[in-house]
């Protein structure tokens, strides 16, 4: 998760999609913009602005 957050900061992203591929394996997608949220099993979307506003922890998109 920390690597996703740092990549988001580096590329000034709007958010991150985080997918759990295996018990200890995750994949993140860096998002340039967010137009809408659609729930997906095994995935979470986090807004970049939540990470910067609340001391470094992502706020889960709803």
C-alpha distances in whole Angstrom, upper triangle without the diagonal:
4,5,5,6,9,10,11,13,14,16,16,15,16,13,10,11,8,10,11,13,14,14,11,11,8,9,8,11,12,15,18,19,19,23,22,20,21,19,18,18,15,13,11,12,11,13,13,16,14,12,15,17,16,15,11,10,9,13,13,15,19
4,5,5,6,9,10,11,12,14,15,14,16,13,11,13,11,14,15,17,18,17,14,13,11,12,11,13,13,16,18,20,21,24,24,22,24,23,22,22,18,16,15,14,13,14,13,15,14,11,13,16,15,13,10,9,10,14,15,17,21
4,5,5,6,9,10,11,12,14,13,16,13,11,13,11,14,14,16,17,17,14,13,11,10,9,11,11,14,17,19,20,24,24,22,24,23,22,22,19,17,15,15,14,15,13,17,16,13,15,18,18,16,12,13,13,16,17,19,22
4,5,5,6,9,10,11,12,10,12,10,7,9,8,11,13,15,17,17,15,13,10,9,6,8,8,11,13,16,16,20,20,19,20,20,19,19,16,14,12,12,10,12,10,14,14,11,14,17,17,16,12,12,10,14,14,16,19
4,5,5,6,9,10,10,10,11,9,8,11,11,14,16,18,20,20,17,16,13,12,9,11,9,12,14,15,16,20,20,19,21,21,20,21,19,16,13,12,10,10,8,11,11,8,10,13,13,12,9,9,8,12,13,15,19
4,5,5,6,9,10,10,13,12,11,14,14,17,18,20,22,22,19,18,15,14,11,12,10,13,15,17,18,22,23,22,24,24,24,25,22,19,17,15,13,13,10,13,14,11,11,15,15,14,10,12,12,15,17,18,22
4,5,5,6,8,8,11,10,9,12,13,15,18,19,21,22,19,17,14,12,10,10,7,10,12,15,17,20,22,21,23,23,22,23,21,18,16,15,13,13,11,14,15,13,13,17,18,17,13,14,13,16,17,18,22
4,5,5,6,5,8,7,7,11,12,15,18,20,22,23,21,19,15,13,10,9,6,8,9,12,13,17,18,18,20,21,21,22,20,17,15,12,10,10,7,10,12,10,11,14,16,15,12,13,11,14,15,15,19
4,6,5,7,9,10,11,14,15,19,21,23,25,26,23,22,18,17,13,13,10,11,11,14,16,20,21,21,24,24,24,26,24,20,18,15,13,11,8,10,12,10,9,13,15,14,11,13,12,15,17,18,21
4,6,8,12,12,13,16,17,20,22,24,26,27,24,22,19,17,14,14,10,12,12,15,18,21,23,23,26,26,26,28,25,22,20,18,16,15,11,14,16,13,13,17,18,17,14,16,16,19,20,21,24
4,5,9,10,11,14,16,19,22,24,26,28,25,23,19,17,13,12,8,9,8,12,15,18,20,21,23,25,25,26,24,21,19,17,15,14,11,13,16,14,14,17,19,19,16,18,16,19,20,19,23
4,7,9,11,15,17,20,23,25,28,29,27,24,21,18,15,13,9,9,8,10,13,16,19,19,22,24,24,26,25,21,19,16,14,11,8,10,13,12,11,14,17,17,15,16,15,17,18,18,21
4,6,8,11,14,17,20,22,25,26,24,22,19,16,12,10,6,6,5,7,10,13,15,16,19,20,21,23,21,18,16,12,11,9,7,9,12,11,12,15,17,17,15,15,13,14,15,14,18
4,7,10,13,17,20,23,26,27,25,23,19,17,13,11,8,6,5,5,7,10,12,13,16,18,19,21,20,17,14,10,9,6,5,7,10,11,11,13,16,17,15,15,12,12,13,12,15
4,7,10,13,17,19,22,23,22,20,16,14,10,9,6,5,7,7,7,11,12,11,14,15,16,18,17,13,10,7,5,4,5,8,9,9,11,13,15,16,13,12,9,10,10,9,13
4,6,10,13,15,18,19,18,16,12,10,6,6,5,6,9,10,9,13,13,12,14,14,14,16,14,10,8,6,5,7,7,11,11,11,13,16,16,17,14,12,9,11,10,10,13
4,7,10,13,16,17,16,14,10,8,5,5,7,7,11,11,10,13,12,10,11,11,10,12,10,7,6,4,7,9,11,14,14,14,17,19,19,20,16,15,11,12,10,10,13
4,7,10,12,13,13,11,7,6,4,7,9,11,14,15,14,17,16,13,13,12,11,11,8,6,5,6,8,11,13,16,15,14,18,20,19,19,16,14,11,12,10,11,14
4,6,9,11,11,9,6,5,6,8,12,13,17,18,17,19,17,14,14,12,9,9,6,4,7,9,11,15,16,20,19,18,21,23,22,23,20,17,15,16,13,14,16
4,6,7,8,6,5,7,9,12,15,17,21,22,20,22,21,18,16,14,11,9,6,7,9,12,14,18,19,22,21,20,23,25,24,24,21,18,16,17,15,16,18
4,7,8,5,5,7,10,13,16,19,22,23,22,24,23,20,19,16,13,11,8,9,12,15,17,21,22,25,24,23,26,29,27,27,24,22,20,21,19,20,21
4,5,5,7,10,13,16,20,22,26,27,26,28,26,23,22,19,16,13,10,12,15,18,20,23,24,28,26,25,28,30,29,28,25,23,21,23,20,22,24
4,6,8,12,15,18,21,24,27,28,27,30,28,24,23,20,17,14,11,13,15,18,20,24,25,28,26,24,28,30,28,27,24,21,21,22,20,22,24
4,7,10,13,17,20,22,26,27,27,29,28,25,24,22,19,16,13,14,15,18,19,23,23,26,25,22,26,28,26,25,22,20,19,21,20,22,24
4,7,10,14,17,20,23,25,24,27,26,23,22,20,17,15,12,13,14,17,18,21,22,25,24,22,25,27,26,25,22,20,19,21,19,21,23
4,7,10,13,16,20,21,21,23,22,20,19,17,15,14,10,10,11,13,14,18,18,22,21,19,22,24,23,23,19,17,16,18,16,18,20
4,7,10,13,16,18,18,21,20,18,18,17,14,14,11,10,11,12,13,16,17,20,20,18,21,24,23,23,19,18,16,18,16,17,20
4,6,9,13,15,15,18,18,16,16,16,14,15,12,9,10,9,10,13,13,17,17,15,18,21,21,21,17,16,13,15,14,15,18
4,6,10,12,12,15,15,14,15,15,14,15,14,11,10,9,10,12,12,16,17,16,18,21,21,22,18,17,14,16,15,14,17
4,7,9,11,14,15,15,16,17,17,18,17,13,12,10,10,10,10,14,15,14,16,19,20,20,17,16,13,15,15,14,18
4,5,7,10,12,12,14,16,16,19,18,14,13,10,10,9,9,12,14,14,16,18,20,21,18,17,14,15,14,13,16
4,7,10,13,14,17,19,19,22,21,18,16,13,12,11,10,13,15,15,16,19,21,22,19,19,16,17,17,15,18
4,7,9,11,14,17,18,21,21,17,15,12,12,10,10,12,14,15,16,18,20,22,20,19,16,16,16,13,16
4,6,8,11,14,15,19,19,15,13,10,10,9,11,12,14,15,17,18,20,22,20,19,15,14,13,10,12
4,7,10,13,16,19,20,17,15,12,13,12,14,15,17,19,20,21,23,25,23,22,18,17,16,12,13
4,7,10,13,16,18,15,13,11,12,12,15,16,16,19,21,21,22,25,23,21,18,16,14,10,10
4,7,9,13,14,11,10,8,10,11,14,16,16,18,20,21,21,24,22,19,16,14,11,8,7
4,6,10,12,10,10,9,13,14,17,19,19,20,23,24,24,26,24,22,18,16,13,10,9
4,7,9,8,8,9,12,15,18,20,19,20,24,24,24,26,24,21,17,15,12,10,9
4,6,6,8,10,13,16,19,22,20,21,25,26,25,27,24,21,18,17,13,12,12
4,6,9,12,15,18,21,24,22,23,26,27,26,28,25,22,19,18,14,14,14
4,7,11,14,17,20,22,21,21,24,26,24,25,23,19,17,17,13,14,15
4,7,10,14,16,19,18,18,21,23,22,23,20,17,14,14,11,11,12
4,7,10,13,15,14,14,18,19,18,19,17,14,11,10,7,7,9
4,7,10,12,11,12,15,16,16,18,15,13,9,9,6,5,8
4,6,9,8,8,11,13,13,14,12,10,6,6,5,5,9
4,5,6,7,9,10,11,13,11,10,7,6,7,6,10
4,5,5,7,9,10,12,10,9,7,8,10,10,14
4,5,5,6,9,11,10,10,8,8,11,11,14
4,6,5,6,9,8,7,5,5,8,9,12
4,6,6,7,5,5,4,7,10,11,15
4,6,6,6,8,8,10,13,14,18
4,6,7,9,9,9,13,14,17
4,6,6,8,8,12,14,17
4,6,9,11,14,17,20
4,7,9,13,15,18
4,7,9,13,16
4,6,9,12
4,6,9
4,6
4
